[in-house]
């Protein structure tokens, strides 16, 4: 299953690259993942590593690639042997399970993990294994720490790591968890042997990890010449979305309310209403429509935004693409104040060459907004030849301003659903 997912993502990336970047348009008015086990069915959201480039909703749809470990090592300043990493966003599937699995086929650990002992790591693309090597003088401790976060709680966390440790009994690898990134608990350890000791470490937690943020660390303590070879790292949990499918906007110090979703996870399934969700597939950095055996398909997304004060302006930017594979394919972006009647809309057809870019909708007429405190973003992906990814959604950005005289303070409007 993991292999087939990677093939599908590669095809999506190549297709997006062939489209290029379009102009900006505007309009107004795998089975249950048991402890350490493999994912055997396609029901869970597995983190397939491909997608669009990072950044804001700027129209860029270039396929994203992992930065090589050697390049990371060269860029570190003299005397620095660690990196900060970046949080990994959790998003569940339709049965609310999130699965992160890295088989080290590509060096995505250079971005996701905070690394201690970068100079002691070695990765070879011809043999997808990450090596942590003891290098003198003296013993060395090196680690990869992953930070998982979401705008809702994860629960029933299980994590595992597989590989081989070569060395003496004092050389070891350890898997631990943390709720604050400082104190790590539930250790699972394996010691080295001269001929190599194959290990499969598993750590599980219950109520301590029912929260929206947690850390997992893989660490090795090695003498010169000892080595730990990692072949797979997995974390999986259930997610507990908020009771209401909405985003609560909170103003910053200047009264600006902003929300961004770069599809780093599948949280859109939990924070929006999705009609015909089974036709929408997610890969890190994108969601795309794939037609079924019955022909063309359509997915309608409706996301509700709530503000703490009357709205004075709304700007929505959606980064998306429409392929030329299915005649009649199109993407539509709209805004409504009541969830039904569109007050601004733009539809983008694929055409012979397809489309890749940003659609912007802007509402800044106080009379049209009528002191509304909520609005809805409508996105429709229509087309989808059987077996072909025809419509891609890769970024949502919302900016709003309200009546500053009636706006509460930032602290009073903070909400878990508003966290990026």
N, C-alpha and C positions, 0 to 999 in steps of 0.2 A: 504493500500500500504506500509506503513512504516513497518508493521509487516512482510509482505512477504519479504521485502528487508532484514530484519534481519535474517530470516530463511535461505535465500540464502547465506548470508555472513557466517553464522555459518557452513554451509556445506562446503564452500570453505576452511575455516580455519581448520576444522577437516581433510579434505583431504590433505592439505598441511602438517599438523602435522604428518600424517601417512607416508608421503614420506620421512621425515627426511632431512638431509643435504647431498647434493651430492658433488662430487669432482669438482675442478676447471679445466675446459678445456681450451686449448689455440690453437690458429692457427696463423700463420704468412702469410706474403705474402697476476509527479503527477498533470494535468490541470495547468493553469497559476496560479502562487502563488500570489494572490492579497494581499492587505495590511492586514497582520496578518492572512491571510487565510491559510487553509491546502493545501498541495500539493495533487492533486487528481489523477494524471496520472503518468506514468513512464517516461515521456519524459525528465523531469528535472534531473539534477545530484543531488541527495540527499545524504547527508553525512552519509552513513551507517557506523557504528563504529566497524570495524574489519579490520584486515590486518596483515601485517608482522611487525616484530620488527624494531625499529628505528636503525639508524646507516648507515654506508656506504655500498657499494655493497660488502659484505663480505661472501655471501653464506648463511647467516642465513635466514630461512624462517619460523621461529616459529610464531604461531599466536600471535598477539598483544592484550594485555588486558589492561584495564584501571587500574591505581593504586588506591587503596581504599582511601577514604577521611581520615579514621582513621590512615592509615599508613603515609599519608602526614602530618597530625597533629603531629604525634609522632616524625617525622624526623626534624621538624622545631627547630632551636636553641632556647634556652630560651630567652624570651623577643621579639621574632620575630613572628608577626601575619599576615604576608603577603607573597605572592608568585609572581613570575614574569610572569608565563604563557609562552606560545609560540605562534608565529603567525600562523594563520590558512590560508592555501593557497587556493585561489579561482580558480576554474576551471569550465567552463561552459559545457553544453552538446551540442548537435548538433544544437539546436536552441539558443545557447549562453546564457542560463540562469543558474545561480549558486544558489543553495538552501542549506543552512546550517540549520539543525533542530536537536535540542537536547531535547528529552523528559525525560531526566534524568533516563532512564532505566539502564544506567551504569554511573559511575562517571567520564566521560570524561572531565567534567568541571575542574577537578583537573589539567589537562595538558593544556587545551586550554585557560583558562581564567587566567588573573592576578587577584588574590584574595586579598582583604583587609578585615581583620576580619576572618581569617581562623578558629579561636577558636569558632566563633559564628555560624558556619555551621554544619548542621547535615543531613546525608543522610542514608537512610535505603533501602537495596536491596529488601526487601519484599514489600515495598510500594514506587515505583519510583517517589519520590518527593524530591526536595532539599529545606531544611528549613534554613532560615536565622533568627536567634533568638536574641532578645534583652537580653543582660546579663549585670548586674550592675557591679559597681555602675554607675548611670547616663545613659544618652542616648548613643547609639552606632551607628556609621555609618559603614556599611559593603557594599562591592560591588564586582561584577564580571565584568571585562573589557576584551572584546574580540578584538583582533587585526587581521583584515583580510588584506591579501596582495596578489599580483600577479605580474607577469612580463608584465602585460597589465592593462588597465583601467577597473574598474567596474562602472556601471552607473545605475540610477533609483533605488537607494537603498531603501528597505523597511525592517523594523525590527519590531518584536512583541514579547511580553512576556505574559504568562498567569499564573494565580495562585490565591491565596487567601491571604489577609492580615488581621490579627486579632490584635486588639488593640484599641487605641483611635484615634481621628481625627488628632492628632499630629504625629501619627505613619504612615509612608508612604513608598511607593515603587516608583521608578522613572526609566524611560528608556530614555537614551540620546545617541547622536552620536557626533563624533569628526573627524576632518580631520588631526589633529596633535597629538592626544593623550593627550592634555592638556586642551583645551577649548571644553567643551561639550555643544551642542545646541539641539534644537528641543525637549524639554522635554515633556514627557507624564507621568502623575502621578496618583496614587490612594491612598486614605487614608483608615485607618483601621476602623473597627467596632467591637464591643465586640463579636458579633455572627459570624463575618467573612465577609469580603467584597470580593466577587469574581471579578477579574479584567482581562481585556484583553487589554493591552496597545499596541498602534501602533505608530510608528514614521516613517516618510518618508522624503526623501530629493531628490532634483532634481540636478541642475547643480553643487552645492557645492561638491557633492560626485562623480563626474566624475573623478576618479583618481585611482591609483593603490594601495592605502593603506588608510584604515579608521578604526576607533575604535567604538565599541558599548558598552555601560555600563549599567548594571542593578544594581541599588543601593537601599539600604534600610536605613532609619533613624528610629531607634526603641528604645523605653523605655524598661526597664527590664520586661520580661514577654510577650512582644509583639512578633509576629512572621509573617514572610512572607514565604509562601510555593509556590515554583515555580514548575509548571508542564510542561511547554514547552517554549523554547526560539528559535526563528526563525530569520534568516537574509536571504534575497534573493535580487539578483540584476541581471542585464544583464552584460555580460562581452564584452569588445571590444578588440578582439585580434589584434596583429600587422598585417599590410597589407601583409607582406611576411611571409610565414611559414618557418622560419629559426631561428637559434641561432647564435648570433654574439659573438664570443669568445674574451675576453680581457685578455691580459697578466698581471700577477701580477709583483711585484718588481723583482722577479727572472726570469721573462720571461715565466713562466708556465701558460698555459691556461687550465682552468678546467670548467666542467659543470656537474651538478648532478641533477637527477630527481628521487626521491624516490616514485613517484606516490602518493604523499600526496594529489594531486588534479588531475583533468582530463585535465591539461594544454597540455598534449601530443596531444589532439585532435586539439589544436589551433596552436601548434608549429611544427607539422609534418603533412605530407600527409598520410592519412589512407585510404587504399582501403578496401571496405566492412566493413566500420566502424559500421554498425548496428549489426554486430556479436561480437563486442568488448564491454564488460561491464566493468564498473569501480566501485570499492569500495575503500575507503580510504586505500592507501598503496598497491594497486594492480589493474591491468587490466587483464581480463581473457576472453578467447574465450569460447563461449557457442554455441554448435551446434544447428541448427534449426530443424524444423520438417522434412526438406528435407534430413537430414543426416549430414555428416561431413561439416565443414566450414573452411574457411581460411581468415586470416587478414594479410595484408601486410602494414608495417609501413616504411616510408622513411623520415628521418629527416636530414635536410641540416645544416651544420655547416660552418661558414665563419670566417676566421682568417684575422688579419690586416697585415700579413706578410707571406712570403713563409714558408710552413710547412717543418719541419725536422723529426718529429716523431708524431705518433698518437697511443694512447692506448685506447681501448674501453672495458668496462666490463659491461656485462648485467646479471642481476640476474633474474632467471626465473625457471619455473618448467614445466614438461610434465607429465601428468597422464597416468596411464595404462588403463583407461576406454575404449578408442577408439583405436583399432588396427591401426597401421600406423600413429598415431599422432606424431608430431615433432615440434621443434622450430628451426629456422635458424637465424643466426646473420652474417651480412656481412658488408663490407666497400667498397665503390666505390668512385672514384674521379670525375665522371661525372654524377652520378645518375643512371647509368645503368649497366656498366661493373664492376663486383665484382673483387677486387684485393686481398681480404682476405675473407674467409667464413668458418663457422662451422655449421653443422646441428646436432642437438641432438634429437634422437628418445626417445619415452617414454619407450619402452621395457616392460617386464613383471612387473618390480618393479617401473617403472617411474623414473623420474630424478628431482632433486632439487639442484641448485647450481649456479655457475657463469661461464659464457663463456667469455673468454678474447681473443681479437684480437689485434695484435700489428703490426704496420708498422713503421720501422725505417730505411728504405733504401732510401737515398736521390734520387737515380736514379729512384726508383719506384714512389716516390712522385713527382718528376719532378717540384719542385717549386710551387706546387699547393697551392692555398690560400683557397680552399674550399674542403669539402668532405661530403659524405653522409653515414649515418648509416641506414642499412636495417635490419628490424626484421620481420620475417614471423612466424605466429602461425598457425599451420595446424593440424586439427583433429576435436575434438569436437563432441562427441556423442550427440544426441538430448537431450536437457535439462540438460546436465552434463557439469560443468566447467572442461575442460580438459587441457588447457594450460594457464599458469599464467606468467605475466610479473610484476616484483616488484621492479626493480631498473635499472637505466641507469647511467653510469659514464664515462665521457670522459676526457682524459688528452692529451694535445698537446703541442709541443714546436716548435717554429719557428726560423727564421733567426733573431737572436737578433740584428744584426747590422742594419736591416731595420725595426725593430719593433717600432711603435710609443709608446708614454707614455700610462700608464694605463688610465689616465683621458680622452685622446683623443679617446679611443676605447670603452668606456663604452656604453652599449646599454640596453634598457629595456628588450630585449629578452634574455640577458645574465644573468639577475638576477636570483638567485636560488629561 
